[in-house]
Amino acid sequence: MREFIVEADGGSRGNPGPAGYGAVVSDAVTGETLAEAAEYLGVATNNVAEYRGLLAGLRTAHALDPAARVHVRMDSKLVVEQMSGRWKIKHPGMKPLAAEANRVFPPGQVTYEWIPRAQNTHADRLANEAMDAGARGEQWSANSDDIEAEAIREATGTAETRAAAAVSAGEAGAGATGVGVPGDDAAIAAGTRAAGAARVGDGGPEQQPPSSTTPQPSSPAKQSQTPGWSAVPDLGTPATLVLLRHGETPLTPQKRFSGSGGTDPSLSDAGREQAQRVAAALARRGTVQAVVASPLARTQETARIVAARLGLDVTTDEGLRETHFGAWEGLTFGEVRERHPEDLNAWLVDPEAHPTGGGESFAETATRIAATRDKLVAAHAGRTVLLVTHVTPIKTLIRLALGAPPKSLFRMELSAASLSAVAYYADGNASVRLFNDTSHLRA
C-alpha cells in the first residue's frame, strides 16, 4: 500500500481578506513531490483557507491513489485537532468543510499531525503564490500540465464553478473558483465590490465567519479607476443572500403556473435529486450560515434537504412565497392565452395588472419582496444566508438589485434548483451574480 504525506496551508491577508491555499502531496518513503495544488479564494478567513487547503491536499492524494494511506501535516492547530476529533467543531460554517474532508478517504486511512510553521514552507509558498496571483486578477496555475494536479484543481471547485455558470438562482459563475453547484458550489456570494459580482463564497473563522468570497477581483489599480465600484474599506462585509430556486415538481417540466394559490406540489424524484446535488455543493463550500425558506411545500422540502447536509435549521418566512396566480394556477401559458387573452396581455405589459381571478400583481409581489429583503439584510448583516424560494421572488430580488424595469422579469429564466447571489453593502449598493443549470452537479 502506498503512503503519502499531505502538507497543506491556507492564509488570509486581513482575516477576512484576500485568501488562498496551497497543498503538496509527496511520497512518504522517498520524499518525492508528486503533485501540488493552490487556489485563490477571494475574500475569506484563515480558517476557511486552511480547510480548503486540506480538502485540496486530500483530493489530490485521492486522485493519485484512493487506496493509499495518508498522513496530513499542517501548522493549523485548529484544523488538526478538529479533524483528529479532539476538539469540537462549534461553528456551523466549519462543520460541512470538516465533513467533506472526512469523506475523501475511508475512516482510518488518514492521520493528522501538527507541525511548526517553519516545517510547512512548501504549502505556505503555494498559498502565497495563489494570493499573489489573485492580486493580479489571475488564478494560480502549476508550471506543468501534470494530470494529477489538473484533476485536483477541478476537484477543488474551479471546474465545477465554471460549469455552474448557468443557474439562474444558482451557482458560481463562469471562470470563478469554487461552487460545485454551483461550485459548491453554488452559490456562492460576493466579498468585495471591486469584483462587481456576488458569489457563493467561503465561510468564516470559528469566531467570526465572513459572508462571502470574490472570484477574480480586479487589481487595486484598476479598482481605484472605476467610479462607484472601488473597494471601500469601511463598508464591512456585505449581507449576502444566496438565492436557491426549489427543486423540480411534477408541474415544472410542463411549465405550468405554480404559485402560492395552487395545489402546492411537493418535489418530484428529480427535484429531490437536484436538491441533494445543491446541498453537496454548498457543503463543499462551507459558506452558508443560515437557511430561510418560503412556506410552500416544494421550498420547505428543498430547504430541509440542504439544511440537513449543512447542519443548520430552516427558518420560514412568509414573504418568500411565490406570487399568487389566481385562476391561472396549474395552467400552461398557452392555456392561459386561450382562456384569458385580455387579462394575459395586460399582465405582460403592466406590473399593476392582476392575473384572472384576483391573483397578485408583480407590483404587489415587488413590494412584499423588498420588505422581506430589507428585514433579512438587517437581521443577517455581514453573513451569508441561503434563501430557498421561487422564480418570481428570485427574479424580483435580482431586478431590484440591478435597478432594472419590471419588464425585465420576462427576460430571465431560472432553472429548477438553480442558484444566484446578491450581496448588499452598507452604502445601499448591491452586486449580483447569476448562475443557472445545476444538472451537471455531482451529489
RAQUITA-V86089 format. One record per residue. RES is the residue in three letters. BURIAL is 1 if it has 16 or more other ideal C-beta (glycine too) atoms within 10 Angstrom, else 0. Layout:
BEGIN
res: <RES;RES>
burial: <BURIAL;BURIAL>
END
This chain:
BEGIN
res: <MET;ARG;GLU;PHE;ILE;VAL;GLU;ALA;ASP;GLY;GLY;SER;ARG;GLY;ASN;PRO;GLY;PRO;ALA;GLY;TYR;GLY;ALA;VAL;VAL;SER;ASP;ALA;VAL;THR;GLY;GLU;THR;LEU;ALA;GLU;ALA;ALA;GLU;TYR;LEU;GLY;VAL;ALA;THR;ASN;ASN;VAL;ALA;GLU;TYR;ARG;GLY;LEU;LEU;ALA;GLY;LEU;ARG;THR;ALA;HIS;ALA;LEU;ASP;PRO;ALA;ALA;ARG;VAL;HIS;VAL;ARG;MET;ASP;SER;LYS;LEU;VAL;VAL;GLU;GLN;MET;SER;GLY;ARG;TRP;LYS;ILE;LYS;HIS;PRO;GLY;MET;LYS;PRO;LEU;ALA;ALA;GLU;ALA;ASN;ARG;VAL;PHE;PRO;PRO;GLY;GLN;VAL;THR;TYR;GLU;TRP;ILE;PRO;ARG;ALA;GLN;ASN;THR;HIS;ALA;ASP;ARG;LEU;ALA;ASN;GLU;ALA;MET;ASP;ALA;GLY;ALA;ARG;GLY;GLU;GLN;TRP;SER;ALA;ASN;SER;ASP;ASP;ILE;GLU;ALA;GLU;ALA;ILE;ARG;GLU;ALA;THR;GLY;THR;ALA;GLU;THR;ARG;ALA;ALA;ALA;ALA;VAL;SER;ALA;GLY;GLU;ALA;GLY;ALA;GLY;ALA;THR;GLY;VAL;GLY;VAL;PRO;GLY;ASP;ASP;ALA;ALA;ILE;ALA;ALA;GLY;THR;ARG;ALA;ALA;GLY;ALA;ALA;ARG;VAL;GLY;ASP;GLY;GLY;PRO;GLU;GLN;GLN;PRO;PRO;SER;SER;THR;THR;PRO;GLN;PRO;SER;SER;PRO;ALA;LYS;GLN;SER;GLN;THR;PRO;GLY;TRP;SER;ALA;VAL;PRO;ASP;LEU;GLY;THR;PRO;ALA;THR;LEU;VAL;LEU;LEU;ARG;HIS;GLY;GLU;THR;PRO;LEU;THR;PRO;GLN;LYS;ARG;PHE;SER;GLY;SER;GLY;GLY;THR;ASP;PRO;SER;LEU;SER;ASP;ALA;GLY;ARG;GLU;GLN;ALA;GLN;ARG;VAL;ALA;ALA;ALA;LEU;ALA;ARG;ARG;GLY;THR;VAL;GLN;ALA;VAL;VAL;ALA;SER;PRO;LEU;ALA;ARG;THR;GLN;GLU;THR;ALA;ARG;ILE;VAL;ALA;ALA;ARG;LEU;GLY;LEU;ASP;VAL;THR;THR;ASP;GLU;GLY;LEU;ARG;GLU;THR;HIS;PHE;GLY;ALA;TRP;GLU;GLY;LEU;THR;PHE;GLY;GLU;VAL;ARG;GLU;ARG;HIS;PRO;GLU;ASP;LEU;ASN;ALA;TRP;LEU;VAL;ASP;PRO;GLU;ALA;HIS;PRO;THR;GLY;GLY;GLY;GLU;SER;PHE;ALA;GLU;THR;ALA;THR;ARG;ILE;ALA;ALA;THR;ARG;ASP;LYS;LEU;VAL;ALA;ALA;HIS;ALA;GLY;ARG;THR;VAL;LEU;LEU;VAL;THR;HIS;VAL;THR;PRO;ILE;LYS;THR;LEU;ILE;ARG;LEU;ALA;LEU;GLY;ALA;PRO;PRO;LYS;SER;LEU;PHE;ARG;MET;GLU;LEU;SER;ALA;ALA;SER;LEU;SER;ALA;VAL;ALA;TYR;TYR;ALA;ASP;GLY;ASN;ALA;SER;VAL;ARG;LEU;PHE;ASN;ASP;THR;SER;HIS;LEU;ARG;ALA>
burial: <0;0;0;1;1;1;1;1;1;1;1;1;0;0;1;1;1;1;1;1;1;1;1;1;1;1;0;1;0;0;0;0;0;1;1;1;1;1;1;1;1;1;1;1;1;1;1;1;1;1;1;1;1;1;1;1;1;1;1;1;1;1;1;1;1;0;0;1;1;1;0;1;1;1;1;1;0;1;1;1;0;1;1;0;0;0;0;0;1;0;1;1;1;1;1;1;1;1;1;1;1;0;0;1;1;0;0;0;0;1;0;1;0;1;0;0;0;0;0;1;0;1;1;1;0;1;1;1;1;1;1;0;1;1;0;0;1;0;1;1;0;1;0;0;0;0;0;1;1;1;1;1;1;1;1;1;1;1;1;1;1;1;1;1;1;1;1;1;1;1;1;1;1;0;0;1;1;1;1;1;1;1;1;1;1;1;1;1;1;1;1;1;1;1;1;1;1;1;1;1;1;1;1;1;1;1;0;0;1;1;1;1;1;1;1;1;1;1;0;0;0;0;1;0;0;0;0;0;1;0;1;0;0;0;0;0;1;1;1;1;1;1;1;1;1;1;1;1;1;1;1;1;0;0;0;1;1;1;1;1;1;1;0;1;1;1;1;1;0;1;1;1;1;1;1;1;1;1;1;1;1;1;1;1;1;1;1;1;1;1;1;1;1;1;0;1;0;1;1;1;1;1;1;1;1;1;1;0;1;1;0;1;0;1;0;0;1;0;1;1;1;1;1;1;1;1;1;1;1;1;1;0;0;0;0;1;0;0;0;1;0;0;1;1;0;0;1;0;0;0;0;0;1;1;1;1;0;0;1;1;1;1;0;0;1;1;0;1;1;0;0;1;1;0;0;1;1;0;0;1;0;1;1;1;1;1;1;1;1;1;1;1;1;1;1;1;1;1;1;1;1;0;0;0;0;1;0;0;1;0;0;1;0;1;1;1;1;1;1;1;1;1;1;1;1;0;0;0;0;1;1;1;1;1;1;1;1;1;1;0;1;0;0>
END
